[in-house]
Amino acid sequence: MKCYLGIDLGTTNSKALVLQQDGNLYVVRSEKTKKYVHEGVEFFNLSELERFVDESLTAAKRHGDIAGICFSSVGESV
């Protein structure tokens, strides 16, 4: 069955959802977004974001063949 993966890389939390072709929706990952502070400025940990995306892809494949991926990210921080 086809499924679609939605990933939200947020400033506080990151989440990944799978929508299957038949309409079933699953939360496959949810965790606090990892950041670090350098000289008083907060930065995203890019390797942790990459790990989150990789693990989300792996988890989504358990629900079907991925037909599409949508990202939402840190718009309010830009």
Residue pairs with C-beta under 8 A, 6 or more apart in sequence:
1 20
1 21
1 22
1 63
1 64
1 65
2 20
2 21
2 64
2 65
2 66
2 67
3 18
3 19
3 20
3 21
3 60
3 63
3 64
3 65
3 66
3 67
4 18
4 19
4 66
4 67
4 68
4 69
4 70
5 16
5 17
5 18
5 28
5 56
5 57
5 60
5 66
5 68
5 69
5 70
6 16
6 17
6 18
6 19
6 69
6 70
6 71
6 72
7 14
7 15
7 16
7 52
7 53
7 56
7 69
7 70
7 71
7 72
8 14
8 15
8 16
8 71
8 72
8 73
9 33
9 49
9 52
9 53
9 71
9 72
9 73
9 74
10 33
10 72
10 73
10 74
11 33
11 74
11 76
11 77
12 32
12 33
13 30
13 31
13 32
13 33
14 29
14 30
14 31
14 32
14 33
14 49
14 52
15 27
15 29
15 30
16 27
16 28
16 29
16 30
16 52
16 56
16 59
16 60
17 25
17 26
17 27
17 28
18 25
18 26
18 28
18 59
18 60
18 63
18 64
19 25
20 26
20 63
20 64
21 64
21 67
26 63
28 56
28 59
28 60
28 62
28 63
29 52
29 55
29 56
29 59
31 52
33 44
33 48
33 49
34 44
34 45
34 48
34 49
35 42
35 43
35 44
35 45
36 42
36 43
36 45
37 43
44 74
57 66
60 66
